Amino acid sequence: MNRIKRGSGFQGVLRYVFGRDPDHQDSPGVLIGGNLSGTDVRQLSREFAAVRALRPDIGKPVWHNSLRLPAGETLSPERWKTLCDEQFRMSVVEADDMVRCA
């Protein structure tokens, strides 16, 4: 499954991905790549806020691309990173600052 959602707030999507959202606590996300130095919601939110301040004209800077495997299938973090990189290259989005989670 591939589903893309756009949003205006980085903290919300980061909390969802990293498992602070009640609907997502059974399988929290794991940071597997990207080019930011933060490793938790607070640090990553600050970094994204700094980048967002450079482009206040972008109303919805959050691009959340959900990828899901068929039931019973699993991938290593390295394979997830490769898959995310491939998916991102195929998209029309150009991004300088990003994180990838599995």
C-alpha positions in Angstrom: 0.0 0.0 0.0 1.2 3.5 -0.8 -0.7 6.5 0.6 0.4 10.1 0.7 -0.9 12.7 3.1 0.1 16.4 3.2 0.1 18.4 6.4 1.2 21.6 8.0 2.7 20.3 11.2 5.8 18.2 11.5 5.4 17.4 15.2 2.0 15.7 14.6 3.3 13.3 12.0 6.5 12.6 14.0 4.4 11.7 17.1 2.3 9.5 15.0 5.2 7.7 13.3 7.2 7.3 16.5 4.3 5.8 18.4 3.0 8.5 20.7 -0.3 8.4 18.9 -2.7 5.9 20.7 -3.6 4.3 17.4 0.0 3.5 16.6 1.6 2.4 19.9 1.6 -1.3 19.0 4.2 -0.8 16.2 6.2 2.4 16.7 8.3 3.7 13.8 12.1 3.3 13.8 14.4 5.9 12.4 16.2 4.3 9.5 17.7 7.2 7.5 17.5 10.8 6.3 19.8 13.7 6.5 18.8 15.4 9.8 20.8 14.9 13.0 17.8 14.6 15.4 16.8 11.2 16.8 13.5 12.0 18.5 10.3 13.9 18.0 11.5 17.1 19.8 14.9 17.3 18.0 13.5 16.5 14.6 10.6 19.0 15.1 13.1 21.8 15.8 15.2 21.0 12.8 12.1 20.9 10.5 10.9 24.2 12.0 14.2 25.8 11.2 13.9 24.7 7.6 10.2 25.6 7.4 11.1 29.2 8.5 13.1 29.5 5.3 10.1 28.9 3.2 7.0 30.4 4.8 5.2 30.4 1.5 4.8 26.6 1.6 1.4 26.0 3.3 1.7 22.2 3.8 5.4 21.3 3.9 4.8 17.8 5.5 4.8 14.9 3.0 3.9 11.7 4.8 4.2 8.7 2.4 2.9 5.5 4.0 4.2 2.3 2.7 2.9 -1.0 3.9 3.9 -4.6 3.2 1.4 -7.4 2.7 0.5 -9.3 5.9 3.3 -11.6 7.0 6.1 -10.0 5.0 9.0 -8.2 6.7 12.0 -6.2 5.6 15.3 -5.4 7.3 15.9 -1.7 8.2 18.5 -1.6 5.4 15.9 -2.9 2.8 13.3 -0.4 4.1 15.8 2.4 3.6 16.5 1.3 0.1 12.8 1.0 -0.6 12.1 4.5 0.8 15.0 6.0 -1.2 13.6 4.4 -4.4 10.1 5.6 -3.7 11.3 9.1 -3.0 13.3 9.2 -6.2 10.1 8.3 -8.1 8.1 11.0 -6.5 7.8 14.5 -7.9 8.9 16.0 -4.6 12.3 17.7 -4.2 13.4 17.8 -0.6 16.7 18.7 1.1 15.7 17.8 4.6 14.0 14.5 5.5 13.8 11.5 7.8 12.8 8.0 6.9 11.2 5.6 9.4 10.1 2.0 9.2 
